[in-house]
Amino acid sequence: MPTPRGPVYEDVDGRQIAMAIPIKASVERVPGGMMLVPLLLGAVINTIHDGTGEFFGSFTGALFSGSLTILAVFYVCMGATIDVRTTPYILKKGGTLLLTKAGVAVVVGVVLGHFIGEAPVDGGAFAGISTLAVVAALNDTNGGLYMALMGQFRRSKDAAAYSLMSLESGPFLTMLTLGVAGLAAFPWETMLGAILPLIVGMLIGNLDPQMRAFLAPAVPVCIPFFGFALGSGIDLGTVWTAGLLGVGLGLFVLVVSGSTLFVADRMVGGSGLAGLAAASTAGNAAAVPALVAAANPAYEAAAEKATVLVAASVVVTSLLVPVITLAYYRHLPRRHPDQYPSDPALDAAEGPAPPAPAKPGPGRDDTDPDGTSPAADDARNAQERERPVDRTGRA
């Protein structure tokens, strides 16, 4: 069988197949690309021709308008990946980070709710910012980024703590935060309905590990589909006013949640590394404003711009959190060499260390690799040639 030319990948049977266009690899180069690229595609189509979904109808129309249904499936599959049988360390670390991030969102929600309420700011430099956007960006951690960083730094127990932190996923925590902040309340049926798919998924996944293995691969598959459906409700004509605000929101999330999570991690005996790695906004947090608005019409005015702002926060935090976490990690081996040994991959990136010079000694020339002088080598070779050899070839 001839070897395929160009980039290749292996299918499930181990066969090498030529890759014509690396779509997946290209999309994943964008931070949160599986969420943001389809969202942008949907927004472009909606901006060029509003009502495209209604024009085609049928299954195509469902792709444009079915974000809630796709998200319901997503949260069932997400819940199935959460193992409730966690160790005390995971409960302590994951619970600390979860409660800290939720507590920060509550405090910020109370402050912003007092000044601007449910509606977005409608004028000035902060036009479009809303309590909903800030709370949604603060509440949900980018789990893939967090676990990738912890895995790279060989902190497997810290990575496992996300099994508890993943309870942030979905609109429930944001609804709860907005309610605690004294803004528009949500009926208990709506609150329960927001978290019920996640609970059902957890129940199924923990009762039957085979169901967990069956449902878990669907989690990343759902992301581009609900991203596209969300984007199809966005008009890009309103996005330019939120551009700098989106960057500012991302920096706000990074500074506020990063500093508080760092301190909380240190208080429970950690180094602060996990706290910094959790100071991000998850890609699926961009879906939360639309879900909250569907549950309470008081947030409909804020939902569209909040989706764009949260998406911008996803990009900003996805780019900066790894840089800051890596910079802090490089200092840890000097302070705690036993707990945080040097990363071979990071050391290799900096280049190999220069070889130590050979110690000079009697009869040694430091320029010769084996430590002997060229003159000594010539004399030894001459003696070997002059040694008598018998007919059997032995000296």
N, C-alpha and C positions, 0 to 999 in steps of 0.2 A: 504494500500500500504506500503510495507516494506521500511524502511529508508535505502538509499544507504550507503554502507560502504566506508570509506576513504573520500578524498576531494570531494566536490560536487559543482555544480553551478546550477543556475536557468535558464531555457530556456525562450523563449518569453511568454509561457503560465504559467510561475510560477512553473513548475514542477521541482523537484530536480532530477538531473541526475548525476550519478557517473562519476568522472573525472579519466580516466585511466592514461593518461600521460599529465601532465600540461605543454604542449609545449609553449603556449603563455606566461604563467607566467615565465617560465624559460628564454625565449628569452628576456623578458622585464627587467630581472634583469641586463642585460648588458646595459650600457648607450648607448642610440641610437640603441638598439638591433634590432628593427624591420628593420632598415636600414643596420646595420653593419653585422649582422649574415647572412642574405641572400647574401650580397656582398661577405663575406668571403667564403661562400659555392660555389658561382659561380666561385670565383678565384681558389679554390682548384680543382674543376672539370676541369677548363681550364688549370691549371698547369699540372695536371696528364695526360690529353688528350686534346691537342689543336684541335679544330675543332669538338667538341662534337655536337654542334648545327647543323652543316652542315651534320654530320653523320646521325642524326635522321630526320632532315628536318621537314616539316609540322608545326604543332602547337608547338612541342617541340623546333624546331629550332627557332620559333618566340619568345619563352620565352628567348632564349639566345641572341637574336639580336634586340629585340623590345623596347629598353630603350627609344628612342625618342618618339615613339607612346604612350607608357605608361605615360611618363612625360607630353605629351600634354594633356592627359585626366586628369592627376593629377592637372595641373595648372588651367584648367577650373573649376574643383571642388573646388580648393583652392580659386579661385577668387569669387566663389559664397558665401563663408563664410565671405567676407569682407563687412561690412556695411558702406556705404559712409555717412550715417547720424550720424556722430560722434559729440560729444559735444565739446565746445571750450577747455575744459581741456584735452580731449583726443587728439585733434588736436595739442595742445601745447606740451604735453608730448611725444606723439608718433612722431610728426614731429621733435622735438628736437633730440630724440634718433636716428631717421632714418637719418637725415641730418648729425649728428655727426659721426655716424658709416660710412656713405658713404664718408664723408670728410676725415676721417682718412685713408680709403682705397685709396682714390685718392692721398693723400700725399705720402703714402707708395709706391703706384704704380709708381708715378713719380720718386721717388728716385731709386727704384729697376730697373725701366725701363731704367734709365740713365746708370746704371752700368752693367746690365746683359741682357737687351732686352727681346725678346720673348722666346728665347731658354732656356732650363734649364742649370744649372751649370753642366759641364761634368766631373769634377775631384775635388779631394780634399775632405775635411771634409763636404762640403756643396753640394756634388754631388747629383743632382736630384731636388734641390730647384729651384723654378722659380717664376717669377712675377705672373703668373697665379695662382699658388698654394696659395700664400700669400694673394692676393686680394680676391680670392674666399672664403678663410677661414675667412677673416675679414668682408665680406659684408653681411653675412646672419646670423641672430640670431636664436637660438634654441627656437622657440615660445612655444613649449610644456613645456620646462623647465622654461621659463620666467613666463608663466601664472600660472604654478603650484606653483612657489615660491611666486608670488604676491597673489595668492589665499590663501596660507598657512598663509601669514602675514596680511590677511584681507585688502588688498589694491586693491579693485575691480576696481576702476577707472584706476589705473596703469596697471592692467591686461588688461583692455579694450583698452589701448593704443596700444596693439599689432595689433589691427585691421588695424591700419595705418602702423605699422612697417612691416607687412606681405608683403608689396610691395617689400621688399628685395628679396622675393622668386623668384627663376629663374635666368637665365643667363643675363637678361637685364642690371641689375646694374653693373655686372662685365664687360660686354662688354662696357658699357658707361665709366666705370672707366679706362679701358685699353685704350680706345680712347682718353679720356682727358689726360691720362699720356703720350700721344704722340707715343704709340706703334701702331701696325697694326690696321688700321681702319676697320670698318664694314659698309657695304652698308646700307642705311636707310631701305631698304626692310627687311633685316635680323634683324635689330634692332627692327622694328615694329613686325616682325614675332615672335620674342622672347617674347614679352610682350602681343601680341594679345590674346592668350588663356586666360591669366589672366584677361584681360579687358572684354572679352566675358563672362567669368564666373561672374565677378562683375556685369555686366549689367543684366544677367539672374537672379542672386540672389537678386538684389535690386528691380527688376521689379516684381518678384513673390516670396514671402517668402516661398511658398510651394516648389518651385524649389530649394531654398536654403536648406530647410530641406531634400529634396530628394538627393541632390548632396553632402552635407557636410559629411555624413558617408563614402563616397568613398575616402576621403583624406587619412586616415590612411591605408585603404585597399591597395591603390596603392603602398605604400612605399616599402614593401618587394619585390614586383615584379620588380620595376625598380632598386632596390638594387641588386637583383640577376642578372639582365641583365647587369648592369654595372660591377659587379664582374667577369662575364664571359669573359670580355675583359682584365683582369689583369693577369699578370704572376707573381706568388709569388716569383719566383727566383730573381726578381728585388726589392722585398719589403724590404729585410733585410738591404739594404744600406740606406733605407729611415726611418728606425725605430727610431733612436735618433733624426733625423731631424723632424719627425712627432711630437714627444714629445716637441721639441723646438718650433715648429710652434704653438702648442697649448698654451704653456706658453707665447709666444710672443703675440698671440691674447688676452689672458687673461690680460696681463699687459698693453698693449698699448690701446686696446679698453676699458678695464675696467677703467683705470685711466681717459681717456678722457670722457667717458660716465658718470662717477661719477661726474666730474666737471660740465658737461653740465646739468645734472639733478639738481645739487645744484643751478646753475645759473637761472633756471626757477622756483625756489621755492621749489623743491623737497628735499628729505633728502639724495639722492644719492643711495638709496636702489634699485630703478628701474634700474639705470645705471649699478650697479654691476650685477644685475640679467640678464641684456642683453649682458654681455660680454662673449658670447659663440658662437660656430659655429653650425649651424643647420645640422641635419643629411642629408637633401636633398642637402646641399651645395656640397657634394661629387659628385653629378651629374653634377655640373656646368662645370668643366674642359672638360668633353666629349662634352657637348653642345657647348661650345665656340670653341673647335677644329673642330666640325662639321660645324660651321659657318665660320671659317677662318682656312685654312690649316696651317697657320704659327705657330699655337699652337699645332699641332699634336705631335711633339716631346716631349712636356711638359705635355700632357694631362694624360698619364697613371700614371706617378709618382705623378703628382699633385693630382689625385684621391686618391691615398694611403695616401699622406700627409694630405689632407683635412679630410679624414676619421679618421686619428690619432688625428687631432685637435678636432674633434667631441668628441672623447672619453675623452681626457684630460680636455677639458673645461666642459664637462658634469659632470665630477667627482669633479672638483675644484670650479666651480662657486657656487654650493649650499653651500659648506663649507664656502667660503669667505662671501657670502651674509648672511648666518645664523650668523656667528661670528659678522658681523657688526650690524645685527638686534638686537642682544642681548644688545647692548649698547644704542639703541635708546629709550627704555622706561625710562631710567634714565635721558635722556636729554629732551625728549618730551613725558611725560606720558599721556597727553591728546590725542595726535595724534597716538601714538604707544603704546597701552596698552600691558601688558604682554600676551604672547600666552599661554593659558591653556595647550595645548598639550606639549609645550616645558617645561613648569613648571613641568608638571607631569613626564616628562622624567628625570628631575633632582631629583625627589623624593618629597614626601610631607614635608611640613615645620613642625618642631616639635611643639607640642601643648604648648601654653603659660601656665606657672605654675599658679595655683590658688592663689589668694591673701589670706594670712593667716588672720584669724579674731578670735574673742572671741569664744571659744568652738569648733573651727574647727581643724581638723587634715588633713594636706595636702595630706596624703597618701590615704584618703578615697575619692571615686569618687564624692559622693554627698556633700562633704564638712563637714560632721559631724563625730564625733569620734565614734569608735565602742562601747564604753561604753554608749554613749547617745542613740545609736540605740538599745542596749539591754534593757535599761530602758524603752524606748518608747514601745517596743514590749511586755514587761511584763505588762505595764499598759493596753495595748489593750486586752491582754488575761484575765485580772482581771475584765474588765468592764462587768456588768450584761447584759444578752441578753434575751429578752422576747420570748414567744413562736412563735411569727410571724417572728422571726429572726432579729428584729430591736434592736439596742442598746438602 
